[in-house]
């Protein structure tokens, strides 16, 4: 996959549209800049789409479901069968993110990118690249071909949804063990120690957290990822869910549709996309800062400002969905609020 050529295909931000959007915000009868990061996000959307006329509907959550070979009982406290169970609940509209999405006016589309077992649940698509990844404690998680397949799948979905008229995408995921893979990738990509970036995930005890840190250390030692090569880091330490979400960010940038970053796993995918195709940053909006230790570090590296700081760590794309009503409220002011001149000031 020629990431340099792909990067060149991504259009740079439209500075003219950005200036017009900022001017509109500054004319509205409110203190200048008083909506903070929400204003920055609206300007970023204008720059991405090339128009100050902003629409964020319809919208979709692309939830990438996959399992990780590192999900051993002494690392992950969640049974590995949970990935398939939650993915099937997503397909039926019954999961956490589905219930939140209904309130936020979003649709949820789950995909089996590589769960341990296939499902015949209607509405659960995806390429099912393999029955989970390999165990990163003994070697690379994926072959180069498998990593490319997951990246390509995510890219194609983003482009497809943009062509179908969707104006806002969100990244979601489900996969037991993916806070371990994301911690390993974060440590490599950020140049941080595993202890600095590894968190409790779904609620590990102190002893299990200690073991998890050791696992991340061992995975990096065994695989020797090249920190300057994000694809090498991805295929050696990552998962299909992270690869597919990275593809969504690249595809979103290519198709000029904004993509909300969810939590720490999504943020690792976003940084991977940005390292593979630096221009892919143009489509990224940060929803919240994860409770996981790497959450803030990743957003700082991406130079993204989170809208929500609530200690969220549910996953599935729920943090991204929670930010959607905030963007709607900012957009209501942007589109319909009187200006200073309208009120004679």
N, C-alpha and C positions, 0 to 999 in steps of 0.2 A: 504494500500500500504506500503510495507516494504522498506523504503528508505535506511535503513542501509544495507540491503542485496543488494539493487540496487547499492549503493555506492561502495560496495566491488567488483562488477562486472566491474566497470570502471577501465581500465588499467592505471597505473601511467605513467607519461611522460617517453619516451625512451631517456635517457640521452646520450646514444651513438649516436643516430641519431641527437640529438641537437648539440653535439660537432662537428660532421662532417659538419653539416650545417653552424655552426659558423666559422669553419675553412675555408670552401669554401668562405664565405663572406670576411674573413680576407685576403685571397689570391688574391682577385680580385683587379685589378689596380685602386684603389680609396682609399681615406683616410679611415682608419679602423673606423668602426661604423658610417660612414658619412650618411647613410640612416636612422639613428635613429630608431624610433619605427617600421619602415617597416622591418628592419633587425630582430628586436625582434620578430615580427609577423611570419616571415618566419622560424625562429628557432623554434618558438612555434608550427607551423604546422608540421615541421619535427619531433618534439618530440611527437606530438599527433599521427601522422600516422605511426611512427616507421621507416621512411625512409627520407634520405636527398634529394631524388629525388621528388621534389614537383610539384604537378599539382593542379591548382585551377579551372579547367574547366572539365565538365560542372558545372553550378552553378544555384541556384534557390532561389527565395524569397518566403518564406512561410508566407502568410499574413493572420493573424487570425482576423476575423471580429466578433464583438459582441457588444451588447448594455448594458447599465448599468442603473439600476433602479433609481440611484441618479441623472440622467440627467434631472433635473427640469429646466424650462425656466429661473429662476433667477440665475442659476448656469452656465449652458452651453448656449452660444449664438448661437450655431449651431443647426438647427432643427434636431430632432432625426431621421427623415427619411433619413438624409444624409448618415448614415452608409450603409443602403441597396443600395442607389444610387451609392456610391463610390465602394462598393463591386461588384456591377454589372458592373461598368466601368472597374474594375480590370479584371473581367472574360472576358470582350470583348477586353482587351488590350488597354484601352483608358485612364487609370488613370495616375496621375503624376508618380508613381513608375514604371508603365509599359513603359512609354516613356523614362525614364531614364535608365531602365533596358535594353532596346534594344541597347542603346549605350554601355552599360557595358557588353553585351553578357550574360545576365541573363534572366531566365524565371520566370514569376510571377504566383504563384498558390494561389488564394484566397479561404478561407474556412469560411463558416458560422458556427461558434462555438456556437452562441447564440444571433442572432439579434432579435430585437423586432418582426419582421415579416419575414416569410420565402420568398425565391425567387425561381422562376423556371428558372432563367438564366442558360443557358448551361455553364459549366465550373466552376460553383460555387458549390463546394462540401461541405462536413462537416457534423458533427453530429447533429447540431442544438439542443443543449442540452435542452434549454428552450427558451421562448420568453423573452430574456434578464435576467439579474440577479435581485434580490430583491433590494429594496432601503436600502442602508447601514445606513440611518438615523434612521431606525426603527428595524434593526436586521441584522443578517448575510446575505451577498450577495448570498451565495450558501450553499447548504447542502454539507456534506463531500463527498457524492456520486457524486454530480455534479462536485465538484472541482477535484475529482479523474478522472472523465470521461474526463474533459478537459485536464488535465495533460497527461493522457494516450494517448489521441488523438495526442497531440503534439509529444510525444515520438515516437509513431508509425510512424508518418510522417517522422521524421528525420531518423529513421532506414530504412524506405522504400526507401527514396531518396538516402541514402548511398548505399543500395543494388542495386539500379538502376544505380549506377556509378557516382552520383554527388559528386564533390570534394570540394564544398563550398556552405554553406547555409547561408541565411540571414533571420533574423526575421523581420516581418512587422506586422502592425495592422491597424485596423480601428474601431473606436467605440466612439460615442459621450459620453462624461462624463468620459473617461478613464484617463484624466490627474487628475481628482479628486480622482479616486480610486488609481491611482499610487502614488499620494501625501500622501494619508492616509497610504498606505502600507510603503512608504519610511519613513514616520515619525515613524511608529512602529518599522520597522526593523533597522533603523539607530539610534533610540533613540533621535530624533530631534523633535523640536516643529513644529506644522503644519505651522506656519508662516515662518520658515526657508526653508521649502521644497515645498511650494505651489506657483505655478506660474500662469501666465495669460492664459495658454493653447492656445486656438485659437484666443486670443485677447480680454480678458476681460477688462472692464473699472475698475477704482479704486474701485468703489462701489461693482461691481460684484466680484472682487478679494477679498475684505473684506468678502463678504458673502461666498465665496468659502472656505476661511480659517475657518470660523465659521462652515461650513458643515463638513470639515475634523475633526475639534475638536469634534464636536458632534458625528460623526461616531465612533471615537475612544472611546469616553466616553460611548456611548451606547453599543458597542460591547466588550469592554475590551479585546482586543486581547492579547495573550500571546506572547510577543516579542521574547521569546526563542524558540518558535515553529512556524516556517515559514509557515507550512500548516495551522495552526490556523489563522495566519494573512491573508493568501491568501483567505481562504473560508469566513472569516468575512468581509474583506475590499476590496477584489480584484474583478476581472472580469474574464470571460471566456477567453478573449484574453490574459490576463496576465498569466493565468494558462496554456493555450495551449503553449504559447511561453516558459514558464519555462520548459514544457515537451520537447520542441524542443532542448533546451540546454542539458537536461539530455540525451535525445536520441542521440544527436550529440556526446556527450562524450562516450556513450556506443558503438556507431558505428565508432568512431574515424574519424569523419569528422568535420572540423572547422565550427563554427557558428558565424557570425557577429552580434554583439549587435548594435541595431539601436539607438534610442533616449531614453528619460527618461522612457517611459513605458516599452520598451524592457529591459532597464537596471534594472528596478524593477523585471522583470521576471527573469533576469540573477541572481540577488542576491537571489531571492527566490530559484532558482534551486541550487545555491551554498550552501545555508543554509540547504536545504533538502539533497543534495548529494555533500559534499565538493569537491569531485574529479571532479565534473562536470565543474569546472573552467578550466580544461585542454583544453576544446574545444573553449573557448571564445576569440574572438578578438573584440576590441572596434573600431568602425568606426569613431564616432564623439562624441563630448561632447555637449549635448543638451543645448538650451538656458534656459530651465526650471531650477529653483534654485537647484533642487535635482540632476541634471545631473552629475555635477562634484563630488558631495559627493558619489554618487553610484559607479562611476568608481573608485574613490579612495578606497572605501571599497573593491571592487573587485580586486584592484591592477592591473587595466588595463590602458594602455596609449592610448588615442584617437589619430587617425590620422588627424582628421579635427577639427578645432576650428573656425567655421564660423557662430555661432549663429543659426543653423538650428533648425526648429521646425515644419516641414511639416508632419512628420510621414509617415505611409504607408510602411516604410522600405527604404525611399529615402536616408537617411544618410548612411545606410549600402551599398546601391548601389553606392553612390558617392565615397566610399572608394575602390571599386573594381578595377577601372583603376589604382589607385595608387599602389595597390598590384601587378597588372599586370606589371607595369613598374619596380618595384623592382625585380620581378621574371625574367623579361627579362635580367636585369643586372646579377642576380644570375646564370642564366642558360647559358648565352652567352657572357658575358664580358671577355676579356682577363685577365690573371693573371699577377702579377708582373714578374714571371719567363718567361711568354710568351713574354714580351717586354724587357727582358734582364736586369731586376732590381732585 
